[in-house]
Amino acid sequence: MNVSSVAPNVTLAGNYHNTFTTAVTNNVIVMVLCISINYINGTLVHIFNKHQVLSVNPRYILFIHLVINDMMQLALSSFLHVVSYALYTIYVPFCLFLLIISILTTFNTPLNLAGMAVECYIAICVPLRHSQICTVKRTYALIGLIWAVSSLSVLPDLFILLATEPLQFFHSRVFCSRDFVFRSTYSLKKRDTSHIICLVLVWLTLLYTYFRILFAAKEATTDFKKARNTILLHGFQLLLCMLTYVRPMLEKCLIYLFPTQFRATRFTSYIIIQILPRFVSPIVYGLRDQTFRKYLKRYLLCKVSISSHPENVTMSNTGPAAEKMRNTSV
């Protein structure tokens, strides 16, 4: 649904501006959260690059791809959020560049989580074949496939935009939101359809793999409660990430109910849908992982010394299921 159909541009230009104090407060909150989360994520990337035992493990390769993807998405979405307050509108070509990357990185997250769930399922339920199936080369190929699938969700919109909009549109300034730029009826329907398909496929993948992992954990380890809690955390994180697929419908309903609270609605949905999932990722996959947690405190506090780089952590991709349960977050 095009938000402009609910709130005409004339109204947007006038009634939807916040007071100066509210605008400053909202932007400070966004920037503090963005910097804090990206600092932690940057530390995780640094740890990954410093320790070879991590960089050759498919699980951690997928995790770091998720972290880098989230850093890009959070930085871009925060920049667009601040711009919407400071400048309100920007030129279409610049907006297109930011939007395309932001949409790609947002779409990548649930697909990456599904890939990580499949890898974990293979490690725990089919441990003897894990090293043959989940190689480093195939992991990077999966990352490339994730980006290709995400591109299919936005590139058709770009082609439709180029074909349907007059040249004057590309020299104009717009409020930099997907619904305000990719505003054709076909683009809106395609967006909703692709979101529903991805939502169903990812949830089916997650439900199957996590239930199989849960049953394997119950049989292979006495720490069943920890495995169950971890899976619940993963499910909560995925639920937050999947909210991005229902965000247009959610915002449409809220704007219909509160037509004069456009910016308050967008700010609240932005915090819940865009920032909160990126806050959960380092906790679920970083702080709760024994290997990462071993280094994270020292790096976050900038207390790194030569002795803090031990490479004596040995990880096997082909251990029994019970050992996998002890060494991974699931």
Secondary structure, DSSP 8 states (H G I E B T S, - for coil): --HHHHS-HHHHHHTT---HHHHHHHHHHHHHHHHHHHHHHHHHHHHHHH-HHHHT-HHHHHHHHHHHHHHHHHHHHHHHHHHHHHTS-EEHHHHHHHHHHHHHHHHHHHHHHHHHHHHHHHHHHSGGGHHHHS-HHHHHHHHHHHHHHHHHHHHHHHHHHHHHS-GGGGGSEE---HHHHS-SHHHHHHHHHHHHHHHHHHHHHHHHHHHHHHHHHHHH-S-HHHHHHHHHHHHHHHHHHHHHHHHHHHHHHHHHH-TT-HHHHHHHHHIIIIIHHHHHHIIIIIITSHHHHHHHHHHHTT---GGG--------TT--HHHHHHHS--
